[in-house]
């Protein structure tokens, strides 16, 4: 398939050069990139290989997974039901899933649909996705809503907070949102998305099924990096992850061309969603840190190089994805990679930068935390079932997560840091507090981790 481009030659060449540089730096097997502006696809291309053994090239129609970028699809489906008068964002989910039990039933009665879609429900970091996909040993199964509800009823994990109190990313919350969509619509989640989202938008090569079972051509193979190698070397992962329970959180599969149609809809008009409804999907609900918020299925940065930016990353076995919307520019970018933990966000930002010639990023002011600020952060925190250790190292802090190598935490400002974990730079944020008070929790990759030592 030939490259689609309506861009000036110099911009086209700058984008292609930037993408290839990012792919080469991290040995990414294959990628697909699409750009939309003013309601049309202005660029779509594949890079590298969909399969390293057969040397099959990636095209803009190659099927990838989009991971958690699919959360905006779930939020859109919920908004369709709101517009149809079948649902309210402020409906307590216990009215729709009355069998929901939590150790704190006041919390259970307070969680609304809006809380689920904005990661502000207060649900703790849970291993449900890992158990459902067989990544974690567990004496029982978590394959159905009943299994999930059984786990939630007896969980001993500490809640992230009261509903609406703070942001804490939750795949389990989106699993419950998918169950709400099924209950209200009377239709299985996957079929609802196929009929009400994919088909109306012309996304004919998008699905929630394992694409290798559909007799489709041009489906990528999946790769992960070999952590034992000193250089990033992709290794084949033969099976597509599958879980109908967790599907609403990010088991969607699509292509660059189909995702371009989706981004055009997000920018200009979505089936079954009014202009007011689309605005509501993109409206900040809860702060993630001092510079960004979360809406319904989208992260929101009010000032990204002078632009309001909506964005979301997605990553699961064998795929990485990142989507960006700049609504005031009527511009969107999507990047799909066939390797876990790949530089999809970095590529998307390079594309946006070269496409729009945005102002340079202001250099980060040097911030030197006080001894009291370092002391309040030190300690051991619980991230799901892994320990997070924050230690002093002279004038700096280091972070150690589970059995992963430790990393230096770069201070960005009071109580906010970033660190390179698993090849990606992630935020580490402590709640604002008077210096000298020991931090009770931290937010790592958007997930609340309570102090345990």
Phi, psi and omega in degrees: 000135181283154176295135174264125175208134172244018185270157171300148184303320182293321178291316177304312182293323180294319178295312181299318180296317180296319179296312181299322179296317179295318181295316182294323183297333182237019175052044178286127182297312185204157182208156171226140184226138174224146178231135176238145176213135175051040173083010178220159178278118182257350179199135173205129183201156173252153180226141175070211191238139173285334177215122184289328183288315182271351182059035177286124184286149172283141173236175177289353176252007176290134181277125175239172164271151178249358176055221187288355169302335177293348177298328177291334175293316178297317179297321178298317180298318178297321180293325175302318181290327174297312181298328180280000179078014182265349188208153170236142178297337182261012175289127173298132186292341179293339174288335181261331177234074188296342179278001178295124175233136173233157176305328175253100185287337173297318176298315181302319181286343184266342184288128179249173176300319179301319178300316180299315186285343181250011180056038179238025183285339186091358177298138181283175173289117184240155180269022188299313181300315182297322179290315182299326182267004177077019180274346187227132177294135182205137186295337180242200179240152169228088184239341186230170176300320179300319178298316180297315180297324177296320178294314182297325184294332185243008185297146177250005177290143181284131179303152178289341181159183174283154179307128180087356185281315182207161179280131171207111188302132186217107172295328181293325175299321178287331172298318177293323177297322176297321178294323176299316179300319179295315183297315186286319183276339185072020184229138175305144186307310184300318180292322179301314182295318178301314188278325188256345181241298186297308184297312180299331180272000181075024181271075189283347178243038176238146187198165168254359178279164169295114187296341179286349179267359187257005182059028176277144170271166176061057175244130183291152163279164185248141182226153171229157177281143176277105183294342181282347182273146178285343176239152181293106180244119181285137175238147185289135171243109194288336190250137173284132178296144184213131174197106177304328180295314185271352184311318182297342180274347179153036176259023180281141177240142183200186181233168177298317180294317178294319179293331174298318177297321179295315180295322176301318177297316180297331181271331191236336181161128182249141179298132177075009181230126179285172176301318179296321179295319179295320177299320180295323177300328186261001186274130180304137179249315186213142182287139172266320177203196185287346185239357184213159182229174171236135178261231176246093181086001180224140166280149183232124172245109185297332183224086174255100182054041178086002183239147168284125184238132167256136182204159174203142174256160175216138178205131176204181186314117172080006181215151168222142182213148173214134178235140179231137171237132169244090190302318182293337176266356184051044186232141176218152179223140171227140178232129179237131180237153179256038175216140177292145175068024181275171187275051183294319179295315181300320179293316180300321180290325175297317180298312179300316181300316184280334178289315190253356181052053181289158178301150177300150176291131176297137178300142180289124177298138178293123178242128180247107180296148176286165177300324180293322179292321177294319182295321182291337181274332183304144175146190181240132183233160182251120179248093188064244178252011179249147177271141174246120182250123176252122184232150173285139173223082186067236180274009185236173172242147170241153179238137180229119183247116179057230181261015180277156177299150179286160181220148176283138178265119179273121180287134178254338183173183181301121175072008180233133182222173167218155183212150179270108179236129180053046175073356180241147177273126185233153179280144172231113189234132174256146180294145179301137181199162175295136178304139181104333175282132180291132180296129181277335182207167169223162174248117180244120183054036177079009182244134182285128178236120183274147177294136175233000180187000000 
